[in-house]
Amino acid sequence: MTMDVKSEPQPGGGPQKCAGCGKPITERYLLKALDMFWHEDCLKCGCCDCRLGEVGSTLYTKANLILCKRDYLRLFGNTGYCAACSKVIPAFEMVMRARHNVYHLECFACQQCSHRFCVGDRFYLCENKILCEYDYEERLVFANMAYNPPPLTHLKRQTNIHPPQQQQQQQQQQQQPGPGAHVSTDRRIGSRGP
């Protein structure tokens, strides 16, 4: 259960009793939580003893414990799974997020080249995978080539020529040279030579 912690002036009609120590609250301000009044020093986390009035305006209760947010999540919080390694991430552990995905700090790296990101590095989420800028751009180039293949006129045809065929081809080329061009016989038919 989540409750708000409020700092209020002492209500009229005499001092209130502290729910923590049972003594009267004589200070000008007191804390109100769980519909009870508390000294600032008495409203503490049941695990780490931090003063709840100083760490925020919310406290958590479960199993008769009053807890700060950190300890509540550590003890009762939801665990998640890392989108990269699929292992459990404890609720109290620091994580990195990309959209709806959650990652261990050590797993937050390019899933193509394993480059670890530093503060300020750009990354991309592509098909639910984290990619560095270089690998993302490379993927875009290949995707563009798949959807827009280059025209066939830019492709050179390569064929394997066996030695007897090569000799025959050389003889034909020597007999009929083209105007101002020399055709080489470097196993690529139609390639221009020097």
Backbone torsions as a table, in degrees:
resi	resn	phi	psi	omega
1	MET	NA	140.2	179.2
2	THR	-106.3	136.9	178.9
3	MET	-132.5	155.3	174.9
4	ASP	-93.1	143.7	174.9
5	VAL	-103.9	125.9	-178.6
6	LYS	-122.0	137.6	173.2
7	SER	-97.7	119.5	-175.3
8	GLU	-127.3	154.5	172.4
9	PRO	-69.5	152.3	179.7
10	GLN	-59.6	123.3	178.7
11	PRO	-68.3	155.7	178.6
12	GLY	-68.5	164.2	177.9
13	GLY	97.1	22.1	176.2
14	GLY	99.8	162.4	-178.3
15	PRO	-68.9	146.0	177.4
16	GLN	-85.2	156.0	175.1
17	LYS	-91.5	138.3	178.7
18	CYS	-74.0	132.2	178.7
19	ALA	-70.8	-19.2	-179.1
20	GLY	-85.1	-52.2	-174.8
21	CYS	-107.1	-13.8	179.3
22	GLY	81.8	-2.4	-179.5
23	LYS	-87.2	156.9	177.2
24	PRO	-65.6	145.7	178.3
25	ILE	-94.9	109.7	-176.6
26	THR	-100.3	-9.6	178.7
27	GLU	-68.0	159.0	-179.2
28	ARG	-66.7	-39.3	179.9
29	TYR	-112.1	148.5	178.0
30	LEU	-138.6	168.7	177.5
31	LEU	-103.2	142.7	175.9
32	LYS	-121.4	121.4	178.7
33	ALA	-150.4	143.3	-179.7
34	LEU	57.8	34.2	-178.6
35	ASP	58.8	28.5	177.2
36	MET	-132.9	162.3	179.6
37	PHE	-103.5	147.2	-174.1
38	TRP	-141.4	146.4	163.5
39	HIS	-67.6	151.3	177.3
40	GLU	-59.9	-34.4	-180.0
41	ASP	-79.1	-15.2	-175.2
42	CYS	-94.2	-21.0	-179.9
43	LEU	-89.8	92.0	-175.3
44	LYS	-125.9	158.4	174.3
45	CYS	-67.4	135.3	-179.8
46	GLY	-69.2	-12.1	179.4
47	CYS	-104.0	-55.4	-171.8
48	CYS	-102.6	-2.8	179.2
49	ASP	63.3	18.3	176.0
50	CYS	-71.5	149.3	179.6
51	ARG	-77.8	116.5	-172.9
52	LEU	-68.0	-25.6	176.2
53	GLY	-69.0	-18.8	-178.1
54	GLU	-97.8	-22.6	-174.9
55	VAL	-95.5	-1.6	178.6
56	GLY	153.0	-174.4	-178.0
57	SER	-107.3	13.3	-178.1
58	THR	-128.1	138.9	171.7
59	LEU	-128.6	163.4	-177.1
60	TYR	-124.7	143.1	177.0
61	THR	-129.5	139.0	174.9
62	LYS	-165.2	138.9	178.8
63	ALA	53.8	44.3	179.9
64	ASN	60.1	23.4	176.2
65	LEU	-110.2	140.7	170.3
66	ILE	-102.7	125.0	-171.0
67	LEU	-132.2	151.9	168.7
68	CYS	-77.2	167.2	-177.4
69	LYS	-59.7	-44.0	-177.1
70	ARG	-59.5	-47.9	-178.6
71	ASP	-71.7	-33.6	176.6
72	TYR	-61.5	-47.3	179.6
73	LEU	-65.6	-37.0	179.3
74	ARG	-63.9	-40.4	-176.1
75	LEU	-86.7	-39.3	-171.0
76	PHE	-127.3	-0.5	-173.9
77	GLY	-69.6	166.7	178.7
78	ASN	-75.8	138.6	172.3
79	THR	-95.4	154.2	178.0
80	GLY	-127.0	-175.4	-179.8
81	TYR	-125.2	138.9	179.8
82	CYS	-69.9	131.2	-179.6
83	ALA	-70.2	-18.6	-179.3
84	ALA	-91.2	-49.7	-174.2
85	CYS	-105.5	-8.1	179.2
86	SER	65.1	14.2	177.3
87	LYS	-89.8	161.4	-177.9
88	VAL	-66.5	139.0	171.8
89	ILE	-111.2	113.8	178.1
90	PRO	-61.2	150.8	-174.8
91	ALA	-61.6	-27.0	-176.2
92	PHE	-90.5	-5.2	-175.1
93	GLU	-81.0	144.5	175.4
94	MET	-68.9	140.4	-177.1
95	VAL	-135.7	167.5	169.7
96	MET	-114.5	146.3	-179.4
97	ARG	-125.3	143.7	172.0
98	ALA	-139.5	108.9	-170.7
99	ARG	53.9	-120.5	-177.5
100	HIS	-93.2	0.5	-178.6
101	ASN	-89.6	144.5	178.5
102	VAL	-122.2	140.4	-175.1
103	TYR	-134.2	145.8	164.8
104	HIS	-60.1	152.6	177.6
105	LEU	-58.8	-41.1	-178.1
106	GLU	-74.3	-16.0	179.2
107	CYS	-92.9	-7.5	-177.6
108	PHE	-81.0	82.3	-177.1
109	ALA	-147.3	163.8	177.6
110	CYS	-60.1	127.8	-177.3
111	GLN	-85.8	3.9	174.3
112	GLN	-99.0	-50.0	-174.7
113	CYS	-115.9	-0.1	178.9
114	SER	67.3	18.1	176.5
115	HIS	-64.4	125.4	177.4
116	ARG	-81.0	133.6	-177.9
117	PHE	-83.4	144.6	173.7
118	CYS	-109.4	166.5	177.9
119	VAL	-57.6	129.5	179.4
120	GLY	95.5	-13.5	178.0
121	ASP	-68.8	141.9	174.9
122	ARG	-84.9	142.0	173.7
123	PHE	-140.3	162.0	-177.5
124	TYR	-130.7	144.4	175.2
125	LEU	-104.2	108.0	-175.7
126	CYS	-125.8	119.1	-177.5
127	GLU	53.2	42.8	178.0
128	ASN	65.5	21.2	176.5
129	LYS	-122.5	141.4	176.9
130	ILE	-83.1	130.6	178.4
131	LEU	-128.4	145.3	172.9
132	CYS	-73.5	168.5	-176.4
133	GLU	-60.3	-41.8	-178.9
134	TYR	-62.5	-49.7	-177.7
135	ASP	-68.1	-32.2	177.2
136	TYR	-65.9	-46.2	179.7
137	GLU	-64.7	-38.0	177.2
138	GLU	-62.3	-41.5	178.5
139	ARG	-64.1	-37.7	177.7
140	LEU	-64.0	-41.1	179.8
141	VAL	-61.9	-47.2	-179.5
142	PHE	-67.0	-36.1	177.5
143	ALA	-65.9	-39.1	178.8
144	ASN	-65.4	-39.1	178.3
145	MET	-66.1	-34.0	180.0
146	ALA	-68.4	-36.6	-178.8
147	TYR	-86.5	-26.5	-179.4
148	ASN	-130.0	75.6	-177.9
149	PRO	-64.3	149.0	178.6
150	PRO	-66.5	151.8	179.5
151	PRO	-63.7	152.2	-176.3
152	LEU	-66.6	-20.1	-179.3
153	THR	-66.4	-21.7	179.1
154	HIS	-83.1	-13.4	-178.1
155	LEU	-89.0	139.9	177.0
156	LYS	-102.2	135.7	-179.5
157	ARG	-84.8	133.2	177.7
158	GLN	-117.5	133.9	175.5
159	THR	-134.7	152.0	176.4
160	ASN	-88.3	129.9	179.7
161	ILE	-113.0	128.8	178.3
162	HIS	-81.3	153.1	-175.0
163	PRO	-49.6	-44.2	179.6
164	PRO	-64.2	-36.9	178.5
165	GLN	-68.0	-34.9	-178.8
166	GLN	-65.2	-42.3	178.8
167	GLN	-63.9	-42.1	-179.6
168	GLN	-63.6	-42.1	-179.6
169	GLN	-65.3	-38.4	179.8
170	GLN	-64.4	-39.7	179.3
171	GLN	-64.8	-41.2	179.8
172	GLN	-65.2	-38.9	-177.9
173	GLN	-69.7	-34.8	179.8
174	GLN	-69.2	-30.8	-178.8
175	GLN	-76.9	-32.8	-176.3
176	GLN	-130.3	77.0	177.9
177	PRO	-72.4	149.0	178.6
178	GLY	-78.7	164.4	-177.8
179	PRO	-70.7	106.0	175.2
180	GLY	74.9	6.6	-178.2
181	ALA	-125.5	146.4	177.1
182	HIS	-115.6	125.5	179.6
183	VAL	-95.8	124.7	-178.7
184	SER	-85.7	165.2	178.6
185	THR	-118.2	51.0	-177.3
186	ASP	-96.1	39.6	177.1
187	ARG	70.1	7.2	174.2
188	ARG	-119.6	109.0	-178.0
189	ILE	-72.4	133.8	176.2
190	GLY	88.3	0.2	178.5
191	SER	-83.9	144.2	-177.5
192	ARG	-88.0	134.7	178.6
193	GLY	-101.5	178.8	-179.7
194	PRO	-72.5	NA	NA
